[in-house]
Amino acid sequence: MLREGPLRSENHEWIGSLEWDRSDGVVEIFELRLGESVHIDGLGTVTLLRVHPEPLLPDYRDGAWTYAVNVTLDPGVEIMW
Protein backbone atom coordinates (compact mmCIF):
# COMPACT_ATOMS: atom_id res chain seq x y z
CA MET A 1 0.00 0.00 0.00
CA LEU A 2 1.25 3.48 -0.88
CA ARG A 3 0.09 6.41 1.24
CA GLU A 4 1.07 10.00 1.83
CA GLY A 5 3.19 10.90 4.79
CA PRO A 6 3.98 14.29 6.30
CA LEU A 7 4.53 17.33 4.09
CA ARG A 8 7.21 19.83 5.07
CA SER A 9 8.96 22.91 3.76
CA GLU A 10 12.73 23.22 3.50
CA ASN A 11 14.45 26.30 2.06
CA HIS A 12 11.12 27.50 0.59
CA GLU A 13 10.61 24.16 -1.18
CA TRP A 14 7.90 21.57 -0.50
CA ILE A 15 9.06 18.07 0.37
CA GLY A 16 6.49 15.29 0.52
CA SER A 17 6.94 11.86 1.99
CA LEU A 18 5.42 8.61 0.80
CA GLU A 19 5.07 5.48 2.89
CA TRP A 20 5.25 2.15 1.04
CA ASP A 21 3.97 -0.86 3.00
CA ARG A 22 5.73 -3.82 1.42
CA SER A 23 4.15 -7.27 1.33
CA ASP A 24 6.75 -8.51 3.85
CA GLY A 25 5.50 -5.97 6.44
CA VAL A 26 8.41 -3.54 6.11
CA VAL A 27 7.49 0.15 5.69
CA GLU A 28 9.78 2.22 3.47
CA ILE A 29 9.64 6.02 3.55
CA PHE A 30 10.59 8.10 0.53
CA GLU A 31 10.97 11.89 0.43
CA LEU A 32 10.34 13.76 -2.81
CA ARG A 33 10.57 17.37 -3.91
CA LEU A 34 8.13 18.67 -6.51
CA GLY A 35 8.91 17.10 -9.87
CA GLU A 36 11.19 14.40 -8.43
CA SER A 37 10.69 10.72 -9.12
CA VAL A 38 11.59 7.62 -7.17
CA HIS A 39 11.48 3.97 -8.22
CA ILE A 40 9.83 1.79 -5.59
CA ASP A 41 10.60 -1.93 -5.97
CA GLY A 42 7.40 -3.90 -6.29
CA LEU A 43 5.38 -0.88 -7.41
CA GLY A 44 6.96 1.33 -10.05
CA THR A 45 8.09 4.90 -10.54
CA VAL A 46 6.32 7.62 -8.54
CA THR A 47 6.61 11.33 -9.38
CA LEU A 48 5.41 14.11 -7.05
CA LEU A 49 3.39 16.45 -9.28
CA ARG A 50 1.61 18.85 -6.92
CA VAL A 51 1.03 19.54 -3.25
CA HIS A 52 -1.91 21.23 -1.58
CA PRO A 53 -0.68 22.16 1.86
CA GLU A 54 -3.17 22.53 4.65
CA PRO A 55 -3.82 26.13 5.71
CA LEU A 56 -2.31 27.35 8.96
CA LEU A 57 -5.84 27.68 10.38
CA PRO A 58 -7.67 24.72 8.82
CA ASP A 59 -11.12 25.13 7.34
CA TYR A 60 -12.50 21.61 7.29
CA ARG A 61 -14.68 22.46 4.29
CA ASP A 62 -11.56 22.61 2.11
CA GLY A 63 -10.71 19.79 -0.29
CA ALA A 64 -9.13 16.67 1.12
CA TRP A 65 -6.16 15.99 -1.17
CA THR A 66 -2.65 16.84 -0.11
CA TYR A 67 -0.50 15.32 -2.89
CA ALA A 68 -0.92 14.59 -6.56
CA VAL A 69 1.42 11.90 -7.87
CA ASN A 70 1.88 9.98 -11.07
CA VAL A 71 2.56 6.25 -10.74
CA THR A 72 4.03 4.26 -13.64
CA LEU A 73 3.58 0.65 -12.58
CA ASP A 74 6.27 -1.97 -13.03
CA PRO A 75 5.40 -4.80 -15.46
CA GLY A 76 3.10 -7.31 -13.78
CA VAL A 77 1.91 -4.89 -11.07
CA GLU A 78 -1.83 -4.21 -10.89
CA ILE A 79 -3.77 -1.60 -8.94
CA MET A 80 -6.20 -3.06 -6.40
CA TRP A 81 -8.89 -0.75 -5.04
DSSP file (Angstrom, degrees, kcal/mol; ACC not computed):
  #  RESIDUE AA STRUCTURE BP1 BP2  ACC     N-H-->O    O-->H-N    N-H-->O    O-->H-N    TCO  KAPPA ALPHA  PHI   PSI    X-CA   Y-CA   Z-CA
    1    1 A M              0   0    0      0, 0.0    20,-3.1     0, 0.0     2,-0.5   0.000 360.0 360.0 360.0 136.7    0.0    0.0    0.0
    2    2 A L  E     +A   20   0A   0     18,-0.2     2,-0.3    16,-0.0    18,-0.2  -0.939 360.0 164.7-110.1 129.7    1.2    3.5   -0.9
    3    3 A R  E     -A   19   0A   0     16,-2.2    16,-3.2    -2,-0.5     2,-0.2  -0.974  38.1 -98.2-143.0 158.7    0.1    6.4    1.2
    4    4 A E  E     -A   18   0A   0     -2,-0.3    14,-0.2    14,-0.2     3,-0.1  -0.486  35.1-167.4 -76.3 144.1    1.1   10.0    1.8
    5    5 A G  E     -     0   0A   0     12,-3.6    12,-0.2     1,-0.3    -1,-0.1  -0.320  44.8 -37.9-109.8-162.0    3.2   10.9    4.8
    6    6 A P  E     -     0   0A   0      0, 0.0    11,-1.0     0, 0.0     2,-0.4  -0.236  51.7-141.9 -63.3 149.5    4.0   14.3    6.3
    7    7 A L  E     +A   16   0A   0      9,-0.2     2,-0.3    -3,-0.1     9,-0.2  -0.926  26.8 172.7-109.7 135.5    4.5   17.3    4.1
    8    8 A R  E     -A   15   0A   0      7,-2.6     7,-3.1    -2,-0.4     2,-0.4  -0.942  27.7-126.1-141.7 164.6    7.2   19.8    5.1
    9    9 A S  E     +A   14   0A   0     -2,-0.3     2,-0.4     5,-0.2     5,-0.2  -0.911  23.0 177.9-111.9 137.9    9.0   22.9    3.8
   10   10 A E  E >  S-A   13   0A   0      3,-2.6     3,-0.8    -2,-0.4    -2,-0.0  -0.962  73.6 -14.4-141.3 121.7   12.7   23.2    3.5
   11   11 A N  T 3  S-     0   0    0     -2,-0.4     3,-0.1     1,-0.2    -1,-0.1   0.901 128.8 -53.6  52.1  45.0   14.5   26.3    2.1
   12   12 A H  T 3  S+     0   0    0      1,-0.2     2,-0.4     0, 0.0    -1,-0.2   0.768 117.4 114.0  63.8  28.6   11.1   27.5    0.6
   13   13 A E  E <   -A   10   0A   0     -3,-0.8    -3,-2.6     2,-0.0     2,-0.3  -0.995  66.7-123.1-132.0 134.0   10.6   24.2   -1.2
   14   14 A W  E     -A    9   0A   0     -2,-0.4    20,-0.8    -5,-0.2     2,-0.4  -0.571  24.0-170.3 -77.1 136.7    7.9   21.6   -0.5
   15   15 A I  E     -AB   8  33A   0     -7,-3.1    -7,-2.6    -2,-0.3     2,-0.3  -0.988   4.4-166.4-128.1 120.7    9.1   18.1    0.4
   16   16 A G  E     -AB   7  32A   0     16,-2.9    16,-3.1    -2,-0.4     2,-0.4  -0.756   7.4-145.9-104.6 152.7    6.5   15.3    0.5
   17   17 A S  E     - B   0  31A   0    -11,-1.0   -12,-3.6    -2,-0.3     2,-0.4  -0.934   6.7-160.4-118.6 145.2    6.9   11.9    2.0
   18   18 A L  E     -AB   4  30A   0     12,-2.8    12,-2.6    -2,-0.4     2,-0.5  -0.964   7.7-148.8-121.2 138.8    5.4    8.6    0.8
   19   19 A E  E     -AB   3  29A   0    -16,-3.2   -16,-2.2    -2,-0.4     2,-0.6  -0.941   9.3-164.1-110.6 124.0    5.1    5.5    2.9
   20   20 A W  E     -AB   2  28A   0      8,-3.0     8,-2.6    -2,-0.5     2,-0.9  -0.929   6.3-156.0-111.4 111.7    5.3    2.2    1.0
   21   21 A D  E     - B   0  27A   0    -20,-3.1     6,-0.2    -2,-0.6     5,-0.1  -0.786  19.3-150.2 -86.5 107.5    4.0   -0.9    3.0
   22   22 A R    >   -     0   0    0      4,-2.9     3,-1.8    -2,-0.9    20,-0.1  -0.312  24.3-110.5 -75.4 162.3    5.7   -3.8    1.4
   23   23 A S  T 3  S+     0   0    0      1,-0.3    -1,-0.1     2,-0.1    -2,-0.0   0.697 117.5  61.2 -67.3 -18.9    4.1   -7.3    1.3
   24   24 A D  T 3  S-     0   0    0      2,-0.2    -1,-0.3     1,-0.0     3,-0.1   0.364 121.7-104.8 -89.6   6.8    6.7   -8.5    3.8
   25   25 A G  S <  S+     0   0    0     -3,-1.8     2,-0.3     1,-0.3    -2,-0.1   0.335  78.8 131.7  91.6  -7.3    5.5   -6.0    6.4
   26   26 A V        -     0   0    0     -5,-0.1    -4,-2.9     1,-0.0     2,-0.6  -0.608  47.5-145.6 -80.1 138.4    8.4   -3.5    6.1
   27   27 A V  E     -B   21   0A   0     -2,-0.3     2,-0.4    -6,-0.2    -6,-0.2  -0.925  12.4-164.8-106.3 122.4    7.5    0.1    5.7
   28   28 A E  E     -B   20   0A   0     -8,-2.6    -8,-3.0    -2,-0.6     2,-0.5  -0.870   5.5-152.3-104.9 140.3    9.8    2.2    3.5
   29   29 A I  E     -B   19   0A   0     -2,-0.4     2,-0.4   -10,-0.2   -10,-0.2  -0.953  10.9-172.0-116.1 129.9    9.6    6.0    3.6
   30   30 A F  E     -B   18   0A   0    -12,-2.6   -12,-2.8    -2,-0.5     2,-0.4  -0.955  10.1-151.7-120.3 137.3   10.6    8.1    0.5
   31   31 A E  E     -B   17   0A   0     -2,-0.4     2,-0.4   -14,-0.2   -14,-0.2  -0.928  17.9-177.4-110.0 134.3   11.0   11.9    0.4
   32   32 A L  E     -B   16   0A   0    -16,-3.1   -16,-2.9    -2,-0.4     2,-0.2  -0.982  18.7-146.6-132.7 140.5   10.3   13.8   -2.8
   33   33 A R  E >   -B   15   0A   0     -2,-0.4     3,-2.4   -18,-0.2    15,-0.4  -0.628  54.7 -69.5 -91.4 162.2   10.6   17.4   -3.9
   34   34 A L  T 3  S+     0   0    0    -20,-0.8    15,-0.2     1,-0.3    -1,-0.1  -0.291 124.4  13.8 -53.6 130.2    8.1   18.7   -6.5
   35   35 A G  T 3  S+     0   0    0     13,-3.3    -1,-0.3     1,-0.3     2,-0.1   0.254  97.9 126.2  87.2 -11.8    8.9   17.1   -9.9
   36   36 A E    <   -     0   0    0     -3,-2.4    12,-2.1    12,-0.2     2,-0.3  -0.464  44.1-153.0 -80.2 152.5   11.2   14.4   -8.4
   37   37 A S  E     -C   47   0B   0     10,-0.2     2,-0.3    -2,-0.1    10,-0.2  -0.889   9.0-169.9-121.5 154.0   10.7   10.7   -9.1
   38   38 A V  E     -C   46   0B   0      8,-2.1     8,-2.9    -2,-0.3     2,-0.6  -0.995  20.0-133.3-140.6 141.0   11.6    7.6   -7.2
   39   39 A H  E     -C   45   0B   0     -2,-0.3     2,-0.6     6,-0.2     6,-0.2  -0.852  19.6-161.9 -94.8 126.1   11.5    4.0   -8.2
   40   40 A I  E >>  -C   44   0B   0      4,-3.5     3,-2.3    -2,-0.6     4,-1.6  -0.932  21.8-123.4-110.4 114.8    9.8    1.8   -5.6
   41   41 A D  T 34 S+     0   0    0     -2,-0.6     4,-0.0     1,-0.3    -2,-0.0  -0.309  97.8  21.0 -57.5 132.7   10.6   -1.9   -6.0
   42   42 A G  T 34 S+     0   0    0      1,-0.1    -1,-0.3   -20,-0.1    31,-0.0   0.384 130.5  45.6  89.0  -3.4    7.4   -3.9   -6.3
   43   43 A L  T <4 S-     0   0    0     -3,-2.3    31,-2.9     1,-0.2     2,-0.3   0.538  95.3-120.2-129.1 -69.9    5.4   -0.9   -7.4
   44   44 A G  E  <  -CD  40  73B   0     -4,-1.6    -4,-3.5    29,-0.3     2,-0.5  -0.991  48.9 -27.8 153.4-155.7    7.0    1.3  -10.0
   45   45 A T  E     -CD  39  72B   0     27,-2.3    27,-2.8    -2,-0.3     2,-0.4  -0.848  51.8-165.0-101.5 128.5    8.1    4.9  -10.5
   46   46 A V  E     -CD  38  71B   0     -8,-2.9    -8,-2.1    -2,-0.5     2,-0.4  -0.948   2.2-168.1-117.2 130.8    6.3    7.6   -8.5
   47   47 A T  E     -CD  37  70B   0     23,-2.4    23,-2.1    -2,-0.4     2,-0.7  -0.971  21.1-132.5-119.3 130.8    6.6   11.3   -9.4
   48   48 A L  E     + D   0  69B   0    -12,-2.1   -13,-3.3    -2,-0.4    21,-0.2  -0.741  32.6 169.1 -82.8 113.6    5.4   14.1   -7.1
   49   49 A L  E     -     0   0B   0     19,-2.6     2,-0.3    -2,-0.7    20,-0.2   0.877  56.4  -4.6 -94.0 -45.1    3.4   16.5   -9.3
   50   50 A R  E     - D   0  68B   0     18,-1.7    18,-2.4   -16,-0.1     2,-0.3  -0.978  52.2-152.3-149.0 156.3    1.6   18.8   -6.9
   51   51 A V  E     - D   0  67B   0     -2,-0.3    16,-0.2    16,-0.2    15,-0.1  -0.960   2.7-163.3-127.9 152.8    1.0   19.5   -3.3
   52   52 A H        -     0   0    0     14,-3.0    15,-0.1    -2,-0.3    -2,-0.0  -0.761  22.8-154.5-131.7  84.2   -1.9   21.2   -1.6
   53   53 A P        -     0   0    0      0, 0.0     3,-0.1     0, 0.0    12,-0.0  -0.234  21.6-106.9 -64.7 149.8   -0.7   22.2    1.9
   54   54 A E        -     0   0    0      1,-0.1    12,-0.0     2,-0.1     0, 0.0  -0.468  40.8-105.0 -70.1 145.3   -3.2   22.5    4.7
   55   55 A P        -     0   0    0      0, 0.0    -1,-0.1     0, 0.0    -3,-0.0  -0.298  25.8-113.6 -67.8 158.5   -3.8   26.1    5.7
   56   56 A L  S    S+     0   0    0      1,-0.3    -2,-0.1    -3,-0.1     0, 0.0   0.882 117.4  35.9 -60.4 -38.5   -2.3   27.4    9.0
   57   57 A L  S    S-     0   0    0      2,-0.0    -1,-0.3     0, 0.0     0, 0.0  -0.888 102.3-135.1-113.4  96.5   -5.8   27.7   10.4
   58   58 A P        -     0   0    0      0, 0.0     2,-0.6     0, 0.0    -2,-0.1  -0.183  15.0-159.6 -61.9 138.7   -7.7   24.7    8.8
   59   59 A D    >   -     0   0    0      1,-0.1     3,-2.5     0, 0.0    -2,-0.0  -0.971  11.9-151.5-111.3 110.2  -11.1   25.1    7.3
   60   60 A Y  T 3  S+     0   0    0     -2,-0.6    -1,-0.1     1,-0.3     0, 0.0   0.471  89.5  70.8 -70.3   1.1  -12.5   21.6    7.3
   61   61 A R  T 3  S+     0   0    0      2,-0.0    -1,-0.3     3,-0.0     3,-0.1   0.554  78.8 104.3 -88.0  -9.1  -14.7   22.5    4.3
   62   62 A D  S <  S-     0   0    0     -3,-2.5    -8,-0.0     1,-0.1     0, 0.0  -0.174  87.5 -78.8 -65.1 164.4  -11.6   22.6    2.1
   63   63 A G        -     0   0    0      1,-0.1    -1,-0.1     2,-0.0    -2,-0.0  -0.129  35.8-131.7 -59.8 163.6  -10.7   19.8   -0.3
   64   64 A A        +     0   0    0     -3,-0.1     2,-0.1     2,-0.0    -1,-0.1   0.607  68.2 102.5 -99.9 -13.5   -9.1   16.7    1.1
   65   65 A W        +     0   0    0      1,-0.2     3,-0.1   -14,-0.0    -2,-0.0  -0.437  33.4 172.5 -78.6 148.1   -6.2   16.0   -1.2
   66   66 A T        +     0   0    0      1,-0.3   -14,-3.0    -2,-0.1     2,-0.3   0.685  66.2  29.2-115.3 -41.8   -2.7   16.8   -0.1
   67   67 A Y  E     -D   51   0B   0    -16,-0.2     2,-0.4   -15,-0.1    -1,-0.3  -0.888  54.9-157.7-122.5 151.4   -0.5   15.3   -2.9
   68   68 A A  E     +D   50   0B   0    -18,-2.4   -19,-2.6    -2,-0.3   -18,-1.7  -0.994  26.6 172.5-123.0 124.2   -0.9   14.6   -6.6
   69   69 A V  E     -D   48   0B   0     -2,-0.4     2,-0.5   -21,-0.2   -21,-0.2  -0.893  28.7-136.9-127.8 157.8    1.4   11.9   -7.9
   70   70 A N  E     -D   47   0B   0    -23,-2.1   -23,-2.4    -2,-0.3     2,-0.5  -0.964  19.4-162.4-110.5 132.7    1.9   10.0  -11.1
   71   71 A V  E     -D   46   0B   0     -2,-0.5     2,-0.7   -25,-0.2   -25,-0.2  -0.971   8.6-167.7-119.3 121.0    2.6    6.2  -10.7
   72   72 A T  E     -D   45   0B   0    -27,-2.8   -27,-2.3    -2,-0.5   -29,-0.1  -0.923  28.0-137.0-103.7 107.2    4.0    4.3  -13.6
   73   73 A L  E     -D   44   0B   0     -2,-0.7   -29,-0.3   -29,-0.2     3,-0.1  -0.300  11.5-115.2 -69.7 144.5    3.6    0.6  -12.6
   74   74 A D    >   -     0   0    0    -31,-2.9     3,-2.0     1,-0.1    -1,-0.1  -0.385  51.9 -78.4 -65.8 154.1    6.3   -2.0  -13.0
   75   75 A P  T 3  S+     0   0    0      0, 0.0    -1,-0.1     0, 0.0     3,-0.1  -0.331 120.8  20.7 -55.4 134.4    5.4   -4.8  -15.5
   76   76 A G  T 3  S+     0   0    0      1,-0.3     2,-0.4    -3,-0.1    -2,-0.1   0.347  94.3 121.2  88.1  -6.4    3.1   -7.3  -13.8
   77   77 A V    <   -     0   0    0     -3,-2.0     2,-0.3   -34,-0.1    -1,-0.3  -0.770  41.8-168.9 -93.1 134.4    1.9   -4.9  -11.1
   78   78 A E        -     0   0    0     -2,-0.4     2,-0.4    -3,-0.1    -4,-0.0  -0.927  23.0-118.1-122.3 147.6   -1.8   -4.2  -10.9
   79   79 A I        -     0   0    0     -2,-0.3     2,-0.5     2,-0.0    -6,-0.0  -0.684  26.1-163.6 -82.1 133.6   -3.8   -1.6   -8.9
   80   80 A M              0   0    0     -2,-0.4    -2,-0.0     1,-0.1     0, 0.0  -0.982 360.0 360.0-119.2 123.0   -6.2   -3.1   -6.4
   81   81 A W              0   0    0     -2,-0.5    -1,-0.1     0, 0.0    -2,-0.0   0.417 360.0 360.0 -93.4 360.0   -8.9   -0.7   -5.0
